[in-house]
Amino acid sequence: MGSATIQADIGEDKYPIGRFILDRARVLGLTRSDLVHRLGYRDIGSGHEALSAVLLSGLVAPHMANHLADAVEADDALLGSVIGATTRQKRDETRLDHTLWKLQDVMLGKKRRLRVESERAYVAAFRPHLHVQTERAVPSPIFVAALLTVTRLRIIHLPDEGLTANDQARDRIIKPIIIDHWRENDGRVPAFGGIMGYVLVLVAGYGGFDFGLPYSITGDRAGAIQKVERLGEATLGTRRGDTRLTGLLKNSPIRVIRAGEDK
């Protein structure tokens, strides 16, 4: 029996680079030793130590940086984005404990702490999902998106088997989900317009960006894994800062009215 595909040990998925490496290795069906070989380490013991170090610390050693893109079959530019997200997270976390004296620095510090806490909560709750790409990034009218929520309108939750399958099996699971969603909604999303495609968001990033695979409206893979901006949230209330009406209709059914349908 062969060795098990790589799994995360405690703390190895703290940073975007660790989550990305682990996801790519699982998709490729690699064990830790397979990945170490791909990274060009002749001394397997040293290679395992180096791999654990980058997963736990988020710091990519020069030798590994020269081989990592090829090892996980990713584009150099994309890998640069993942490393950049990791750098931003580490910088924010490092600055949390700095003593701040100027009022401007104090305000920035509060924003940084809120960002770190928000990102930690996001990663803890993260599950791979489909992000519906639409012709409008900003909803119109915005109150429709606020009442129904952007999450309901543009996020598709996936069955458990779609989260654990290998690349080919996952594509087979995703395809009918996309086709059914497009047909059921007549190719449109309320307030956001026509559906242009889908992205399977696989890896939580940092700072409002994740990483995922693009798919066409017919459910076919449309490119390599890429950086994906997270969806914002539309809010609604009776005055500025009031969000009490946000999500008021999030559990209400949505009926698609097609052209020519009887009134």
C-alpha positions in Angstrom: 0.0 0.0 0.0 1.4 3.5 -0.9 2.0 6.3 1.5 -0.9 8.7 2.3 -1.3 11.9 0.5 0.0 14.9 2.4 -2.2 16.2 5.3 -1.7 19.3 7.5 -0.1 18.9 10.9 -1.0 21.4 13.6 -0.1 24.9 12.6 0.9 24.1 9.0 -2.1 25.8 7.5 -1.7 29.1 9.4 -0.3 31.0 6.4 -1.5 31.3 2.8 1.7 29.7 1.5 1.2 26.7 3.7 -2.4 26.3 2.7 -1.5 26.7 -0.9 1.3 24.1 -0.8 -0.9 21.6 1.0 -3.8 22.0 -1.4 -1.6 21.7 -4.5 0.1 18.6 -3.1 -3.3 17.0 -2.3 -4.6 17.7 -5.8 -1.5 16.2 -7.3 -1.7 13.2 -5.0 1.7 13.8 -3.4 3.1 12.5 -0.2 5.5 14.6 1.9 8.4 12.6 0.5 7.1 13.1 -3.1 7.1 16.8 -2.5 10.5 16.9 -0.9 11.9 15.1 -4.0 10.2 17.6 -6.3 11.8 20.4 -4.3 15.2 19.1 -5.2 16.4 17.9 -1.8 18.8 15.0 -2.0 18.9 14.6 1.8 15.3 13.5 2.5 15.6 14.3 6.2 16.8 17.9 5.5 14.0 18.2 2.9 11.3 17.2 5.4 12.7 19.7 7.9 12.7 22.5 5.3 9.2 21.7 4.2 7.9 21.7 7.8 9.7 25.0 8.4 8.0 26.8 5.5 4.6 25.4 6.4 4.9 26.5 10.0 6.7 29.8 9.6 5.5 31.0 6.1 9.1 31.8 5.2 10.3 30.3 1.9 14.0 29.5 1.9 16.0 30.5 -1.2 16.6 26.8 -2.4 12.9 26.1 -2.0 11.9 29.3 -3.8 13.8 28.2 -6.9 11.9 24.9 -7.1 8.5 25.5 -5.5 6.5 26.6 -8.6 7.5 23.6 -10.6 7.1 21.3 -7.6 3.4 22.2 -7.1 2.8 22.9 -10.8 1.9 26.5 -10.3 2.6 29.7 -12.2 5.5 31.8 -10.9 3.3 35.0 -10.8 0.6 33.2 -8.8 3.1 31.8 -6.4 4.4 35.3 -5.9 0.9 36.5 -5.0 0.6 33.7 -2.4 4.0 34.6 -0.9 2.9 38.3 -1.0 -0.3 37.4 1.0 1.8 35.5 3.5 4.2 38.5 3.9 1.2 40.8 4.5 -0.2 38.5 7.2 3.2 38.1 8.9 3.8 41.9 8.8 0.3 42.7 10.3 0.8 40.1 13.1 4.3 41.3 13.9 3.1 44.9 14.3 0.2 44.0 16.7 2.5 44.2 19.7 4.3 47.4 18.8 3.8 50.3 21.2 2.0 53.1 19.3 2.3 56.8 20.4 0.9 58.9 17.6 -2.9 59.1 17.1 -2.6 58.2 13.4 -0.5 55.1 14.3 -3.0 54.1 17.0 -5.9 54.3 14.4 -3.9 52.3 11.9 -3.1 49.8 14.7 -6.8 49.3 15.4 -7.5 48.7 11.8 -4.7 46.2 11.6 -5.9 44.3 14.6 -9.4 44.2 13.2 -8.0 42.9 9.9 -6.0 40.2 11.6 -9.0 39.1 13.8 -11.3 39.1 10.8 -8.9 37.1 8.7 -8.4 34.5 11.4 -12.2 34.1 11.7 -12.5 33.8 8.0 -9.9 31.1 7.7 -11.4 29.2 10.6 -14.8 29.1 8.9 -13.5 28.7 5.3 -14.7 25.9 3.1 -14.1 25.6 -0.7 -17.0 27.1 -2.6 -18.1 28.4 -6.0 -18.0 32.1 -6.5 -20.4 33.3 -9.2 -18.8 35.7 -11.6 -21.2 38.4 -12.9 -21.2 41.2 -15.4 -21.6 43.8 -12.6 -19.3 43.9 -9.6 -21.4 46.5 -7.9 -25.1 45.5 -7.5 -27.8 47.6 -9.0 -30.2 48.2 -7.3 -28.0 47.7 -4.3 -31.0 47.3 -1.9 -31.8 44.0 -3.6 -28.3 42.6 -2.8 -28.6 43.9 0.7 -31.9 42.3 1.4 -31.0 39.0 -0.1 -27.3 39.2 0.8 -24.4 38.9 -1.6 -23.4 35.6 -0.1 -26.8 34.0 -1.0 -26.7 35.5 -4.5 -23.1 34.8 -5.5 -21.8 31.9 -3.4 -22.6 28.2 -4.0 -21.9 25.8 -1.2 -20.5 22.4 -2.2 -21.2 18.8 -1.1 -18.5 17.2 1.0 -17.4 14.9 -1.8 -16.6 18.0 -3.8 -14.2 19.2 -1.2 -12.1 16.0 -0.8 -12.0 14.7 -4.4 -8.9 14.8 -6.6 -8.7 17.2 -9.5 -10.5 15.0 -12.1 -13.2 13.7 -9.8 -13.8 17.3 -8.5 -14.3 18.5 -12.0 -17.0 15.9 -12.6 -18.8 16.9 -9.4 -18.5 20.6 -10.1 -19.8 20.5 -13.8 -23.4 19.5 -13.1 -23.6 21.9 -10.1 -22.6 24.8 -12.4 -24.9 23.8 -15.2 -27.9 23.4 -12.9 -27.2 26.8 -11.2 -27.0 28.6 -14.6 -30.2 27.0 -15.9 -32.2 27.5 -12.7 -31.3 31.2 -12.6 -31.6 31.7 -16.4 -28.0 32.8 -16.6 -28.6 35.8 -14.3 -28.1 36.9 -10.7 -30.6 39.5 -9.3 -28.9 43.0 -9.0 -25.6 41.7 -10.6 -26.7 40.9 -14.1 -25.6 38.1 -16.4 -23.4 35.2 -15.2 -20.0 35.3 -16.9 -18.4 32.3 -15.3 -17.6 30.6 -12.0 -14.5 30.3 -9.7 -13.9 27.4 -7.4 -12.3 29.1 -4.4 -10.0 26.5 -2.9 -7.4 28.3 -0.8 -8.0 31.0 1.7 -5.5 33.9 1.2 -5.2 37.1 3.2 -6.3 40.7 2.9 -9.5 40.2 0.9 -8.1 37.8 -1.7 -8.2 34.0 -2.1 -7.1 31.5 -4.7 -9.3 29.4 -7.0 -9.9 27.8 -10.4 -12.0 29.4 -13.1 -14.8 27.5 -14.8 -17.1 28.4 -17.8 -20.9 28.6 -17.6 -20.9 25.1 -19.1 -18.9 23.8 -16.1 -15.6 23.3 -18.0 -12.2 24.3 -16.5 -11.3 27.7 -18.0 -7.7 28.2 -16.8 -5.2 27.6 -14.0 -5.6 28.5 -10.4 -5.6 32.3 -9.9 -6.0 35.1 -7.4 -9.6 35.9 -6.6 -11.0 39.0 -4.9 -13.5 38.1 -2.1 -17.0 39.4 -2.4 -18.0 42.5 -0.5 -21.3 42.9 1.4 -24.1 45.2 0.6 -25.8 46.7 3.7 -29.1 48.4 4.3 -30.6 50.4 7.2 -32.6 53.5 8.0 -29.6 55.7 8.5 -25.8 55.7 8.0 -24.1 52.9 9.8 -27.4 51.0 10.4 -27.3 47.5 9.0 -30.5 46.1 10.6 -32.3 45.5 7.3 -29.3 43.6 5.7 -30.3 40.0 5.0 -34.0 40.6 5.8 -35.0 38.4 2.8 -32.1 36.1 2.7 -34.3 33.0 3.3 -37.1 34.1 0.9 -37.5 32.2 -2.4 -36.3 33.8 -5.6 -38.4 33.3 -8.7 -36.8 33.7 -12.1 -39.2 35.4 -14.6 -38.3 34.4 -18.1 -39.1 36.3 -21.3 -42.5 35.4 -22.7 -43.7 33.8 -19.4 -47.4 34.3 -18.7 -48.2 37.2 -16.4 
